[in-house]
Amino acid sequence: MLTAAGRRTHRCPRRPSPGRVAGERAALRPFELTHVQFVLLASLTWLQAEGPVTQRQLADHAATDPMMTSQVLRALEERGPHPHDRRARALEVTEEGRQLANRAVVAVEACDTAFFASLGDRAGLFTAALRTPRDAAG
């Protein structure tokens, strides 16, 4: 998904369709990542470019439960002190994790392209319709 400024976000729908889930699961299998692991790893990789990221910021961005986020992250990340908040821990993607995320994003984007291909030239209308409720909510 792209923001108005054209930057890619890695937000995934909370409940993707069964066909999309199966396709994404197959696309992620070679990377040994689950959907949730992929969403969190890709989100953290993207968010980290703007500076230190807390677990709460990551959970909010990925629209995941904070406790579940904590459990999944234990297998994926390294933690260090947050530079501005002594109570928080800064999450950091390793170079290996960044490379894995980048390769997995390519595979998932190919999966999404194939899934949405049936929209053809109506893809823009579909995307605009999906943005309508979000934009109305503010």
C-alpha positions as CSV (number, residue, x, y, z in Angstrom):
1,M,0.0,0.0,0.0
2,L,1.3,3.5,-0.7
3,T,0.8,6.6,1.4
4,A,-0.3,9.9,-0.1
5,A,3.3,10.8,-0.4
6,G,4.0,7.7,-2.4
7,R,5.9,5.9,0.4
8,R,5.2,2.2,0.8
9,T,3.7,1.0,4.0
10,H,3.7,-2.6,5.0
11,R,0.3,-2.7,6.6
12,C,-1.6,-5.8,5.8
13,P,-5.3,-6.3,6.2
14,R,-6.2,-7.8,9.6
15,R,-8.2,-10.5,7.9
16,P,-7.0,-11.2,4.4
17,S,-9.1,-13.5,2.2
18,P,-8.5,-17.2,2.4
19,G,-7.1,-17.3,-1.1
20,R,-4.7,-14.5,-0.4
21,V,-3.6,-16.1,2.9
22,A,-2.8,-19.4,1.2
23,G,-0.9,-17.6,-1.6
24,E,1.1,-15.5,0.9
25,R,1.7,-18.6,3.1
26,A,3.2,-20.3,0.1
27,A,5.3,-17.2,-0.8
28,L,6.7,-17.0,2.7
29,R,7.4,-20.7,3.2
30,P,10.9,-20.5,1.6
31,F,11.8,-17.8,4.1
32,E,10.5,-19.8,7.1
33,L,8.3,-16.9,8.1
34,T,4.7,-16.9,9.2
35,H,2.4,-14.1,8.0
36,V,2.6,-12.3,11.4
37,Q,6.4,-12.7,11.5
38,F,6.6,-11.2,8.0
39,V,4.3,-8.3,8.9
40,L,6.3,-7.4,12.0
41,L,9.7,-7.9,10.4
42,A,8.8,-5.8,7.4
43,S,7.2,-3.1,9.5
44,L,10.1,-2.9,11.8
45,T,12.5,-2.7,8.9
46,W,10.5,0.1,7.4
47,L,9.9,2.0,10.6
48,Q,13.5,1.8,11.8
49,A,14.6,4.0,8.9
50,E,13.0,6.9,10.7
51,G,14.8,6.2,14.0
52,P,14.4,4.0,17.1
53,V,11.2,2.0,17.3
54,T,9.5,0.7,20.5
55,Q,7.4,-2.4,20.7
56,R,4.3,-0.3,21.1
57,Q,5.0,1.7,18.0
58,L,5.5,-1.5,16.0
59,A,2.3,-3.1,17.3
60,D,0.4,0.1,16.5
61,H,1.8,0.3,13.0
62,A,1.2,-3.4,12.3
63,A,-2.3,-3.4,14.0
64,T,-1.2,-6.4,16.1
65,D,-1.9,-7.2,19.8
66,P,1.0,-5.9,21.9
67,M,1.4,-9.2,23.9
68,M,1.4,-11.3,20.7
69,T,3.8,-8.8,19.2
70,S,6.2,-9.4,22.1
71,Q,6.0,-13.1,21.7
72,V,6.6,-13.1,18.0
73,L,9.5,-10.6,18.3
74,R,11.5,-12.8,20.7
75,A,12.3,-15.0,17.7
76,L,13.0,-12.2,15.3
77,E,14.8,-9.3,16.9
78,E,17.5,-7.8,19.1
79,R,16.6,-5.3,21.8
80,G,18.7,-2.4,23.1
81,P,18.1,0.7,25.2
82,H,15.9,3.3,23.7
83,P,17.9,6.6,23.3
84,H,15.1,8.9,24.5
85,D,13.0,6.8,26.9
86,R,14.7,4.7,29.6
87,R,11.6,2.7,30.2
88,A,11.4,1.5,26.6
89,R,13.5,-0.9,24.7
90,A,14.5,0.0,21.1
91,L,13.9,-2.8,18.6
92,E,16.5,-3.3,16.0
93,V,16.6,-5.4,12.9
94,T,19.8,-7.2,12.2
95,E,21.4,-7.0,8.8
96,E,20.4,-10.6,8.2
97,G,16.8,-9.7,9.2
98,R,16.8,-6.7,6.9
99,Q,17.9,-8.8,4.0
100,L,15.3,-11.5,4.8
101,A,12.6,-8.8,5.0
102,N,13.6,-7.3,1.7
103,R,13.6,-10.7,-0.1
104,A,10.2,-11.7,1.6
105,V,8.6,-8.3,0.6
106,V,9.5,-9.1,-3.1
107,A,7.8,-12.5,-2.8
108,V,4.7,-11.2,-1.1
109,E,4.4,-8.3,-3.6
110,A,4.5,-10.8,-6.4
111,C,1.8,-12.8,-4.6
112,D,-0.3,-9.7,-4.2
113,T,0.2,-8.8,-7.9
114,A,-1.0,-12.2,-9.0
115,F,-4.0,-12.1,-6.5
116,F,-5.2,-8.7,-7.6
117,A,-4.5,-9.2,-11.4
118,S,-8.1,-10.1,-12.0
119,L,-9.0,-6.4,-11.3
120,G,-7.2,-5.4,-14.5
121,D,-7.7,-1.7,-15.3
122,R,-10.2,-1.5,-12.3
123,A,-7.3,-1.7,-9.8
124,G,-7.2,2.1,-9.3
125,L,-11.0,2.2,-8.6
126,F,-10.7,-0.7,-6.2
127,T,-7.8,1.0,-4.3
128,A,-9.7,4.3,-4.1
129,A,-12.8,2.5,-2.8
130,L,-10.8,0.8,-0.1
131,R,-9.3,4.2,1.0
132,T,-12.8,5.8,1.3
133,P,-13.6,4.5,4.8
134,R,-10.1,5.2,6.1
135,D,-10.2,8.7,4.7
136,A,-13.6,9.4,6.2
137,A,-12.5,8.2,9.6
138,G,-9.8,11.0,9.6
